[in-house]
Amino acid sequence: FMPLYTRAAHNPFPWLSETVLISLPLAGYLLAIVLVSPFARPLARWLGPRRLLILAAAPTIAAHLWLYWATSVPEIVASRTMLGVGYAFVTLACQDYVIDNTPRDERDRSLGMFSTVLFGGIFCGTALGGVLADRLGQSNVFLLSATFVLISTLLIFSLVADTASRGGGIRAKAARPPLLAVLRNWHFAALVFGIAIPGNVCLQAFISYLVALTLDSLGASPADIGRTLMVYFLAIALVGPLAGRAAERGIPVSAVALSGGLLCGISLLTGAIQPSEITIFLAVLG
């Protein structure tokens, strides 16, 4: 319901079109992830994943509280940008923790389980968020989200083991990966620019933006929008581990990625040709 929440807020920029205005919180969120992600892994190696997770809770909780009190579009954009910082730190720190604490031959399955848990949480949050926004009001959902983040931080403090820093005083410059050298591998570059980037653009533009606006124009309630979106994350949670098992059994990763990309494109056509609640549901499922 974030696009609907933004559209209802005070707009101090009347010269901006509504379409651009609604997309600003998403743009700030994605920009923060892009700018912060290169520093997340060096910080995780320097501080340790546990400490970085606890530190990332501060901007995440603050962003949700700010969203609760926000009344204008600039406040929503700023808080969503802050939330992107916390999301980047938390996600990459969790991935590093999984990699550091699992044997090499079990990493694919472990990362698949991590993705399942991650999208399972998003699945539950999307479903509950839409229902609670319909029952309690949209702003109250952010207050509840801040409470859940606080509880998660306490669980991390109590249950996650503190791993020693690998940097040994070496800061982010030494730990920074040679990005340009990696992109010279055309197999990796094809995966990044042909699958990963288009997939994330599709996720953010379609799932996080267009679905809510399209269903709202068709007369769907926030609860109905939440139930439709949760189908996407449910599919990710169920299919994600299967991709890891397919790689372990010798099926080429390129074949798995290509089949997923084709299915995604075909499913999107169903919603583009004839927008309706059923076709949007099928597009989200695909």
C-alpha positions as CSV (number, residue, x, y, z in Angstrom):
1,F,0.0,0.0,0.0
2,M,3.0,2.3,-0.1
3,P,2.1,4.0,-3.4
4,L,-1.4,4.6,-2.0
5,Y,0.1,6.0,1.3
6,T,2.3,8.3,-0.7
7,R,-0.5,9.5,-2.9
8,A,-2.6,10.5,0.1
9,A,0.2,12.5,1.8
10,H,0.7,16.2,1.4
11,N,2.4,17.2,-1.8
12,P,4.6,20.3,-1.6
13,F,5.6,19.9,-5.3
14,P,2.4,20.5,-7.3
15,W,4.4,20.8,-10.5
16,L,5.3,17.1,-10.2
17,S,2.9,14.6,-11.9
18,E,1.3,12.1,-9.6
19,T,3.1,9.2,-11.4
20,V,6.5,10.7,-10.6
21,L,5.5,11.7,-7.1
22,I,4.4,8.2,-6.2
23,S,7.6,6.6,-7.5
24,L,9.9,8.9,-5.4
25,P,9.9,6.8,-2.2
26,L,10.7,3.7,-4.2
27,A,13.5,5.6,-6.1
28,G,15.0,6.8,-2.8
29,Y,14.8,3.2,-1.3
30,L,16.6,1.7,-4.3
31,L,19.2,4.5,-4.6
32,A,20.1,3.9,-0.9
33,I,20.5,0.2,-1.5
34,V,22.7,0.8,-4.6
35,L,24.9,3.3,-2.8
36,V,25.3,1.5,0.5
37,S,25.6,-2.1,-0.7
38,P,29.3,-1.8,-1.7
39,F,30.2,-0.8,1.9
40,A,28.1,-3.5,3.6
41,R,30.4,-6.4,3.1
42,P,33.6,-4.6,4.2
43,L,31.8,-3.4,7.3
44,A,30.5,-6.9,8.0
45,R,34.1,-8.2,7.8
46,W,35.4,-5.4,10.0
47,L,32.7,-5.3,12.6
48,G,31.3,-8.8,12.3
49,P,27.9,-9.7,10.9
50,R,26.3,-9.6,14.4
51,R,27.4,-6.1,15.2
52,L,26.4,-4.8,11.8
53,L,23.0,-6.4,12.2
54,I,22.5,-4.6,15.6
55,L,23.8,-1.3,14.2
56,A,21.5,-1.5,11.2
57,A,18.5,-1.8,13.4
58,A,18.8,1.8,14.4
59,P,18.1,3.4,11.0
60,T,15.5,0.7,10.3
61,I,13.5,1.4,13.5
62,A,13.9,5.2,13.0
63,A,12.7,4.9,9.4
64,H,9.5,3.0,10.4
65,L,8.8,5.5,13.2
66,W,9.3,8.4,10.8
67,L,6.9,6.8,8.3
68,Y,4.4,6.5,11.2
69,W,4.6,10.3,11.8
70,A,5.1,11.3,8.2
71,T,2.5,13.7,6.7
72,S,4.2,14.8,3.5
73,V,5.9,13.3,0.5
74,P,9.4,14.5,1.3
75,E,9.2,12.9,4.8
76,I,8.1,9.6,3.2
77,V,10.9,9.7,0.6
78,A,13.6,10.5,3.3
79,S,12.3,7.7,5.6
80,R,12.2,5.2,2.8
81,T,15.7,6.1,1.8
82,M,16.8,5.5,5.4
83,L,15.0,2.2,5.3
84,G,17.0,1.2,2.2
85,V,20.2,1.8,4.1
86,G,19.1,-0.6,6.9
87,Y,17.8,-3.2,4.4
88,A,21.1,-3.3,2.5
89,F,23.2,-3.7,5.7
90,V,20.9,-6.4,7.2
91,T,20.5,-8.5,4.0
92,L,24.2,-8.6,3.1
93,A,25.3,-9.1,6.7
94,C,22.9,-12.1,7.0
95,Q,24.4,-13.5,3.7
96,D,27.9,-13.2,5.1
97,Y,26.9,-14.9,8.3
98,V,25.4,-17.8,6.4
99,I,28.5,-18.1,4.2
100,D,30.9,-17.9,7.1
101,N,29.1,-20.6,9.1
102,T,28.3,-23.3,6.5
103,P,30.6,-25.7,4.7
104,R,31.5,-24.9,1.1
105,D,29.5,-27.8,-0.3
106,E,26.3,-26.8,1.6
107,R,26.4,-23.1,0.8
108,D,24.0,-23.2,-2.1
109,R,21.4,-25.0,0.0
110,S,22.0,-22.7,3.0
111,L,21.6,-19.6,0.9
112,G,18.5,-21.1,-0.6
113,M,17.1,-21.6,2.9
114,F,18.1,-18.0,3.7
115,S,16.2,-16.7,0.7
116,T,13.2,-18.8,1.7
117,V,13.2,-17.3,5.2
118,L,13.7,-13.8,3.8
119,F,10.9,-14.0,1.3
120,G,8.8,-15.9,3.8
121,G,9.0,-12.9,6.1
122,I,8.1,-10.6,3.2
123,F,5.3,-12.9,2.3
124,C,3.8,-12.7,5.8
125,G,4.5,-9.0,6.1
126,T,2.8,-8.3,2.7
127,A,-0.3,-10.3,3.6
128,L,-0.6,-8.9,7.2
129,G,0.3,-5.4,6.1
130,G,-2.5,-5.2,3.6
131,V,-5.0,-6.5,6.1
132,L,-3.9,-4.4,9.0
133,A,-3.8,-1.3,6.8
134,D,-7.4,-2.0,5.9
135,R,-8.4,-2.6,9.5
136,L,-6.1,-0.3,11.6
137,G,-5.1,2.4,9.2
138,Q,-2.0,2.6,7.0
139,S,0.2,4.6,9.4
140,N,-0.3,2.2,12.3
141,V,1.3,-0.6,10.3
142,F,4.6,1.2,10.4
143,L,4.5,1.5,14.2
144,L,3.9,-2.3,14.4
145,S,6.8,-2.8,12.0
146,A,9.1,-0.8,14.2
147,T,8.1,-3.1,17.1
148,F,8.9,-6.2,15.1
149,V,12.3,-4.8,14.1
150,L,13.0,-4.1,17.8
151,I,12.1,-7.7,18.8
152,S,14.3,-9.0,16.0
153,T,17.2,-7.0,17.2
154,L,16.8,-8.4,20.7
155,L,16.7,-11.9,19.3
156,I,19.9,-11.2,17.3
157,F,21.6,-9.9,20.4
158,S,20.6,-13.0,22.3
159,L,21.0,-15.8,19.8
160,V,23.5,-14.9,17.0
161,A,27.1,-15.7,17.8
162,D,29.7,-12.9,17.6
163,T,32.2,-13.8,14.9
164,A,35.7,-12.3,14.9
165,S,36.5,-9.6,12.5
166,R,38.4,-10.9,9.5
167,G,39.8,-7.5,8.5
168,G,42.4,-7.3,11.3
169,G,42.4,-3.6,11.1
170,I,42.2,-3.5,7.3
171,R,39.4,-1.2,6.3
172,A,37.0,-1.3,3.4
173,K,39.5,-0.4,0.8
174,A,41.4,-3.7,1.1
175,A,38.2,-5.8,1.3
176,R,36.5,-4.2,-1.7
177,P,36.0,-6.7,-4.5
178,P,37.5,-6.0,-8.0
179,L,34.2,-5.3,-9.6
180,L,35.5,-4.4,-13.1
181,A,37.6,-7.5,-13.2
182,V,34.7,-9.7,-12.3
183,L,32.5,-8.1,-15.0
184,R,35.1,-9.0,-17.6
185,N,33.8,-12.6,-17.3
186,W,31.1,-12.5,-19.9
187,H,29.2,-15.4,-18.3
188,F,28.9,-13.4,-15.1
189,A,28.2,-10.1,-16.9
190,A,25.4,-11.9,-18.9
191,L,23.9,-13.1,-15.6
192,V,24.1,-9.7,-14.0
193,F,22.8,-7.6,-17.0
194,G,20.5,-10.2,-18.5
195,I,18.9,-11.7,-15.4
196,A,19.7,-10.1,-12.1
197,I,19.2,-6.4,-13.1
198,P,16.0,-6.9,-15.2
199,G,14.7,-9.2,-12.5
200,N,15.1,-6.6,-9.8
201,V,13.7,-3.9,-12.1
202,C,10.7,-6.1,-12.6
203,L,10.4,-6.7,-8.9
204,Q,10.5,-3.1,-7.9
205,A,8.6,-1.5,-10.8
206,F,5.9,-4.1,-11.1
207,I,5.5,-5.8,-7.7
208,S,6.3,-2.8,-5.5
209,Y,4.7,-0.1,-7.7
210,L,2.4,-1.0,-10.6
211,V,0.5,-3.9,-8.9
212,A,-0.9,-1.7,-6.1
213,L,-1.8,1.1,-8.4
214,T,-3.4,-1.1,-11.0
215,L,-5.5,-3.1,-8.5
216,D,-6.5,0.1,-6.7
217,S,-7.8,1.5,-10.1
218,L,-9.7,-1.7,-10.5
219,G,-11.4,-1.2,-7.1
220,A,-9.4,-3.6,-5.0
221,S,-9.0,-2.9,-1.2
222,P,-5.6,-2.7,0.5
223,A,-6.3,-6.2,2.0
224,D,-7.0,-7.6,-1.5
225,I,-3.8,-5.9,-2.8
226,G,-1.8,-7.5,0.0
227,R,-3.3,-10.9,-0.6
228,T,-2.4,-10.7,-4.3
229,L,1.2,-9.5,-3.6
230,M,1.8,-12.3,-1.1
231,V,1.4,-14.8,-3.9
232,Y,4.7,-13.6,-5.4
233,F,6.6,-14.0,-2.2
234,L,5.0,-17.4,-1.5
235,A,6.1,-18.6,-4.9
236,I,9.7,-17.3,-4.2
237,A,9.7,-19.1,-0.8
238,L,8.5,-22.4,-2.4
239,V,10.6,-22.3,-5.6
240,G,13.8,-20.8,-4.2
241,P,15.1,-23.9,-2.5
242,L,14.3,-26.0,-5.6
243,A,16.7,-23.8,-7.6
244,G,19.5,-24.6,-5.2
245,R,18.8,-28.3,-5.3
246,A,18.7,-28.2,-9.1
247,A,22.2,-26.7,-9.1
248,E,23.4,-29.4,-6.7
249,R,22.1,-32.1,-9.0
250,G,24.0,-30.8,-12.0
251,I,21.4,-28.8,-13.8
252,P,23.1,-25.8,-15.4
253,V,22.4,-22.5,-13.6
254,S,22.0,-20.8,-17.0
255,A,19.1,-23.2,-17.8
256,V,17.4,-22.5,-14.5
257,A,17.8,-18.7,-15.0
258,L,16.7,-18.8,-18.6
259,S,13.5,-20.8,-17.9
260,G,12.6,-18.4,-15.0
261,G,13.1,-15.4,-17.2
262,L,10.9,-16.8,-19.9
263,L,8.2,-17.7,-17.5
264,C,8.4,-14.2,-16.0
265,G,8.1,-12.5,-19.4
266,I,5.1,-14.7,-20.5
267,S,3.2,-14.1,-17.2
268,L,3.7,-10.3,-17.5
269,L,2.1,-10.3,-20.9
270,T,-1.1,-11.6,-19.4
271,G,-1.5,-8.5,-17.3
272,A,-0.3,-6.1,-20.0
273,I,-2.7,-7.3,-22.7
274,Q,-5.9,-7.3,-20.6
275,P,-5.5,-5.8,-17.1
276,S,-7.9,-7.3,-14.6
277,E,-7.7,-8.8,-11.1
278,I,-7.3,-12.3,-12.5
279,T,-4.6,-11.4,-15.1
280,I,-2.7,-9.3,-12.5
281,F,-2.8,-12.3,-10.1
282,L,-1.4,-14.6,-12.8
283,A,1.3,-12.0,-13.6
284,V,2.3,-11.8,-10.0
285,L,2.3,-15.6,-9.7
286,G,4.6,-16.0,-12.7
